[in-house]
Amino acid sequence: MARTSLLSVVSLAVLTLFLTPLASPVNALSVHSEHVARNHADIALTKRSKTKKRNSNSKRCKAQSSSAKLTSSAKPKATTTTSTTSTKKATTTTAAAPKATTTSSSSSSGSSSSSGSSSSSGSSSSSGGLRGKACLAWPNYDYNDISTWQGSKTDFLYTWDATKPPGTDYFTYAPMLWGWKNAEDFKAKAVKGYAKYALGCNEPDQGGQSNMNAQSGIQLWQEYMLPLADQGYTLISPGCCTNCKVGGIAVHWYGTDFEEFQTYVTYWHTTYNLPVYVTEYADQDFNGGAQATMDQIWSFMDQATAWLNSQDWVVAHCWFGAMENMVNVNPLNSLMNSAGTGPNDLGSYFINN
């Protein structure tokens, strides 16, 4: 099996996570609305005008060297434009990630081991008042009918920005401070009572994403996120140094090895003793290996959902993805049917387990 294609926008609880190069190249899935080839406004307009949907202009980028330095140390000018390039780079596991301590089931029968720490000592309960842990990373605005995704286990939902789609009353919506480009829009929308959770910037270590160094990230967090803590919001990483009231760590992971998935997700909880939100994951190889078959994807999801649901420190997990256009991710991972009218079989399983 290929090594784990890692990553994430992880907690900045220790700022050296921004400043110290990793031991190996790291991968970030391109997100924000442009990740699926169009932004929310485009999607809504396309639906109303009944014109042909746009093709993807997202591209897979080369792996970044481990010695590459981050840029944009100064505060960028906030804009409302969307990213024009999506990124996804091949990765291997970080040197800091611990070796898996237990093995997992390789069958697709639904059984899986609960490897890794299951203790939530010092952290909040994973339930967070949610009906289930199945999370929707939803880039579709109202182009697709969100009511068909009201599964028995779905609740947490985010959109890679601060725009709450219509018809989301069934879900617990979390606006995202994607980066400087949506900062003012985020500030205008994420007011008291708008939501209970708020997500920090998206993949700040990636040039095609929010792309900022620690100094810029701290400034963004303190100016736009920190005030929400006093308004009842739970703030999800990236965090920043001290007194930033980080309430959980967001993690992205792409790979084909379930044990590596367990190891990686567990690492962030045991390192920071905080609840974990797996805001993107899929059975996807970005290291040049063969992509998973449908049977392998079913087996991976079966094991992953069972294990994640059994960890009391995991609050929510968002399979990638609930969308028609998977861009540079194996389309067999899609949770949406080809007509875009609702979940396919894999999607129905996910939102109800």
N, C-alpha and C positions, 0 to 999 in steps of 0.2 A: 504493500500500500504506500501511496505517496505520503510524505510527511504532512502534518497538519498545515492547512492554509489558514493562518491565524487572523485574529486580531481584534483590535477594537479601539473604539473610542473608549478608553478606559479611564479610571479615576486619576485625576491629577492630585490626589491626596498627597502623593509624594511628587514634587515638581520635577525630580530628576527623570521621571518617566517621559517628560518632554525633552529634557536637555541631554540625556545620555543616549547615544545610538545603541540600538539593539544589536545582539550578537549576530543576527542574520537578517536578511531582507524581510520586510513586513508587508502585509497585504491589507488593503482597505477596500471594502466594497464601496463603490461609488453610490452615494445615496443622494438625498435631497430630491426634489421632484424631477429634476432633469435626468435622474438615474433611469427612469423608464421612458426616456425619449421625449418627454413633454412635461410642461409644468401644469399645475392644477388649473390655471386659467385657460390654458390651451385645451385641456381635456373637456372642461365644461363648455367652452365655445364650440368645440368640435361636435359635441353631442347635440347642442341646440341647432347648429347649422346643418347637421347631418352630412357633413363633408367627410372625405376620407381621412382617417387618422394618419398622423405623421409617422414617418419611419424613424427608427432610432438613429441618432447620430452619436450615440455613446460609443466609446472606444476603450479597449483594454490597453493599458499602458505597461511599459516595461517595469520590471521590479526595480525598486529604488535601492541603491547601494546602502549597505549598513553604515557607511561613513558619510552619507549624504546629510547635509545640514538643513535645518528648517529655515525658512525665510519669513518675511513679513513681520519683523520684530516691532515695527511701528504700528500704531492703530490704523487699520485700513478705513477708508471712507465707507460708511454704510450705504448700500444701494439696494434696490429692489429687483435687480436683474438676476437671472438664474444662471447656473453653471452651464457651460457649453460642452464640457467634456466630462465623461464618467471615467472613473479609474477603478482598476482591480489588478492587483499585482501579486505574483506568486510569492508564497512565503513558506518558511519553515518554522518550527517551534522555537520559542525564545529560550535562551540559556537558563533563564530564571525559572521556567516552568518545571515543577517537580515531576518525578516519575510516577506513573499511575501505581497506586498501591493495591488495587484489586483488579480482577478481570471482569469483563462483561459478557453477557450472553450474546451469541452471534445469530441466534435464531430470530425469526420474525413472529414468534408466537405471542409476543407481548411481555415476556419475562425479561428482566434485566437486573443486574446487580446495582446496589446503591453504593458504588465506590466513592471515595472522597469523603470529606467532612460532611456530616449531616447535622452538626450542631449549629445552633443559631445563637449561642451565647454571646451576649453583647450586641446583638442585632435584632431588628424587629422581625416579627413573624412574617413569613412569606406571603400570607394571604392578602395583607393590605386591604382587607375588606372586599376583595375581588371574588367573583363567583367561580373563577377558574384561572389557570395560568396561561391558557392559550391567548397569545397576543397577535394583533393584526398590525403589521407595518403597511399602511394604506396610502398609496400614491395616486389613487384614482379619483379623488374628490367625489363628485356625484355622477361620474361617467358610468360607473357600475353600481348596481343596486346593493347598498350596504346592508339592507334588511335581511338579505338571504344569508348573511354571515353571523346571524345571531344564534350561535351554537350554545350548547349547555355549558361549555367551558371557556368561551371567549368573553373578554372584558376589556383589558388594557389595549389601547389603540393610539397610534401616533402617525403623523403625516410628513415628517421631515421638515416641517415648518410650523407656524402657529395658527394655521387656518383650520378651523373645526368643520369637517364636512357636515352637510345637513343630514338629519336622520341618525345621528350618533348617540341619541339619548340612552340607548341600550348599553353603550360602552362607557368605559372610563377613559376619557380623552386626555392625552398629555401633549401640550405644545412643545416644540423644540426650538431652542435658540441655536439655530443651525450654525451661525457664525456672524461676523460683522454685517454681512449683506442683508440679513433679515432682522437685525437687532431692533430697529425702530418699530418695525411691524410687530415683532414679538412683544415689545414693551407696550404697544397700544392695545394688544389683544389679551395678553396674559395678565389680567387684573384679578383682583380678589373675587372669588366665586366662579371664575371662568373654568378652572380645572383644579384638580387636587395634586397633580404631579407636573413637573416640568423637566425636560431633558436638556442636558448641556450640549455644547457644540459638537458637530459631527466630524469625526476623524481629523482633528487639528494637525496631525503629523503628516497629512497627505496634501500634496500640491494641488490636486484636483478637487479637494474638498475645502473645509473651512481654513486650513493652511495658516497656522499661527504658532508662534513660539510661546513659551511659558509666560513671559511678561504680558504679551497681548492677551493671552487666555485668561490670566488673572484679572486684568482690567475689564474684559468682557463679562466675566462671571460676577465680579463685584458690582459692576454698574447695572447689569440687567437681570441677573439671576438671584443674587443674594437678597434683594428686597422682598422677593416672593416668599422667603422662608417665614417672614413675619406675617404673611397673609394666608398661612395655612397650607402652603405647597410643600410637598416632599421633593427635594432637589436631587436629580439623578446625574451622575458624573458626566463629563469630567469635573472633578473638584479642583480646588486650588489652595495649596498651603494650609494655613490654619484658619479657624473661625469662618469657614465657608459653608458649614452646615450641610455637607454632602450626606444624603440619606440612602444612597445606593449606587452601585457600579453598573454601568452599561457595558456589555460585551458583544463583540461580533466574532463569529467563527465560521470558516468554510473549510471543509476537508471531507475525507471519506472514512476516517478511522474513528469509531465510536469511543474507544478507550482514550484516544488523544483528546477528543471532545470533552470527556469527563475530566481529564487531567487539567485541561486549560480552564474550563469554567470553575472548577474547584479552586484552582490557584488564586483567583481574584478574591474569592470569599475568604480563604484561609489567610491570605496576605493582609487584607484590610478589615476583616471581621465585619463586613457590611453585607446587606442583602444584594443579590445579583439580578440584573435584568438582561437576559440574552436577547438583545433587540434585533439581531440578524443572525441566522444560521441556516445552513443547507448542506446536503450531501453533494458537494461540489469540489472537483479537483482543479487547482490553478497551477499545478506544478508539471504539467505536460503529460500526466498519466491518463488512463482511460476514465471516462465519465461513468458514473454509476448507472446501472440499469434500473428499470422501474421496480423490479423485485428488491434490489439492493436499497433503493430509496425507501421503500415501504419498511424494510427491516430496520434501517437506520432511524426512521421516524418513530417506529414502534418502540425501539429501545430508548431513544432520546426522550420522548414524551413521558414514558414510564419513569425514567430516572429523574428527569427534571421535576416532575410532579411529586416525587418522593423526597426531594430535598427541601427542608423547611426554610432554607435561606434563599431559595429561588422564588422571586415574586412573579415574574412573567417571562415567557419565551416566545419569540416571534419568528416563525419559519419564513424563509424567503422563497416564494412570496405569493401574496394575494394579488396577483396582477396578470394581465394577458401577456405583456411583453417582458420577458425575463432578461432581456439584453444579453449580458455575457455570462449568465448563470444557466447551467443545464436546464432546459425547458421542462424536463420531466419532474423537476422540483416544484413546478407551478401548482398552486392550490386552486386556481380558477379554471373553469371550463373554457373551451375554445370559443364559445359564443360570448363570453364575458358576462353571462347572466347570473353567475353564482359559483359556489364551490364545486369542484369535481370530486371524484371519490376520495382522493388524497386530502383535499380541502375539508370535506365533510368529516373525515376521520379526525383531522387535526382540531377542528373547532369543537368537537364533542369529546375530546380526550385530554 
